[in-house]
Amino acid sequence: MNRYLAVLGRQPEISVAELEAVFGDVSQIASGKLAVFSAESVDICRFGGTLKFAEKITLSPIEFLRGLPEGKITIGVSDYSKKASRKTATMEALKLKKILVRHGRSVRVVENKDAALSTATSLHNGLSGKNERKVELIKVDDDWYLVVGVQDIDAYARRDQARPARDAYVGMLPPKLAQVLINLCGVLPKGATMLDPFCGTGVVLQEALLMGYRAYGTDISEKMIEYSRKNLEYFDFENFKLEVGDATRHKWGEKVDAVACEGYLGKPMSQIPGEMKLKEQKQECGSIVLGFLKNLTRQIELDTPVVIAIPAWLRENNKYERLDILDEIEAMGYNVHSKSREGLLYHRPEQIVARDIIILRKK
Ligand SMILES: C[S@@+](CC[C@H](N)C(=O)[O-])C[C@H]1O[C@@H](n2cnc3c(N)ncnc32)[C@H](O)[C@@H]1O
């Protein structure tokens, strides 16, 4: 087992939940921006919620850097220590450069705009762990880590934008969040069947296929099933099945190992809804999700993970109002993960409809 450090995404609680579901024990450090955990290995491409993975170095940073192969080296430093600033990070980097130059090495330092290098800066300067002579070190007080993977934001953008069938009204799930939903199901064997019963344009299906699973998508709308088909065929995937079906009554025709989906989120909104509108939306979305879970519970095996993003609405007090359905879900025969928690709410600042991620297991 190795000890890893994760630089957590914009919503650390969601990033931690994703890592915990896959690796078990995860501890947050450095004012919640980082987490440490043990694992055999890590693959940054599979984790939508993590910006960087790093491994602890046992040598001092200078000994480590002196051991790098011959030739010009590029170094970047991200400082997450208690009193870190752009200045402390820059000073550390320049101090390392000075010693290395004294030892006859040619060194370029990546400029810090902040205490920590952004994902884009690390990626675009080649500090993603793939080139032995281009390295990013992370300092956390007296500990140093070597970055071994950086989230490929360009690959996500390509996956998102290349898809031929898009629908602004349905609103497409960011591929990163699709990965989070899939990972929250835990570790499944390669080839396991991942069902998305509200598959829309097929983002969850696409990410499940990229992660080595079989994808099974259903949606009430024939148009959406055609969109999913077009998108999955565009990427040349083969191991998937699609069919039209109302999730509240559909009979899924093959064994389902896990369910990851973004359910019906109600009407898109550009301003905070009034009480009447909110009540109507809660009623409509709540009845679809409950109808779906009731239908599903009869068709899946014990312990099957079910992860679903449901809507929560921004209120005037700047808090999100969630669907109050967890007790009912529990009574239907599901274990609700961390029921007492505030919830895992995914949203951009001031977004009206947030996605409230619910993690269940059939009991
Ligand atoms: C928020 S969208 C999901 C978008 C999808 N994640 C994507 O990436 O495109 C919700 C989807 O649920 C579908 N839907 C609504 N009610 C449904 C029901 N009762 N059964 C199945 N699908 C339903 C809609 O057609 C829509 O495609």
The ligand as a Gaussian input file, in Angstrom:
#p B3LYP/6-31G(d) Opt

LIG

0 1
 C      -31.746000      15.756000     -15.889000
 S      -32.059000      14.757000     -17.233000
 C      -30.709000      13.659000     -17.263000
 C      -29.633000      14.150000     -18.160000
 C      -28.545000      13.169000     -18.347000
 N      -27.824000      12.916000     -17.125000
 C      -27.599000      13.633000     -19.441000
 O      -26.408000      13.649000     -19.203000
 O      -28.039000      14.014000     -20.503000
 C      -33.392000      13.775000     -16.742000
 C      -33.876000      12.795000     -17.758000
 O      -34.918000      12.049000     -17.154000
 C      -35.877000      11.718000     -18.146000
 N      -37.120000      11.375000     -17.441000
 C      -38.032000      12.185000     -16.875000
 N      -39.001000      11.451000     -16.279000
 C      -38.676000      10.146000     -16.462000
 C      -39.249000       8.909000     -16.083000
 N      -40.393000       8.858000     -15.389000
 N      -38.632000       7.771000     -16.438000
 C      -37.492000       7.803000     -17.145000
 N      -36.901000       8.955000     -17.557000
 C      -37.480000      10.099000     -17.206000
 C      -35.921000      12.918000     -19.060000
 O      -36.348000      12.550000     -20.363000
 C      -34.440000      13.373000     -19.046000
 O      -33.749000      12.835000     -20.130000

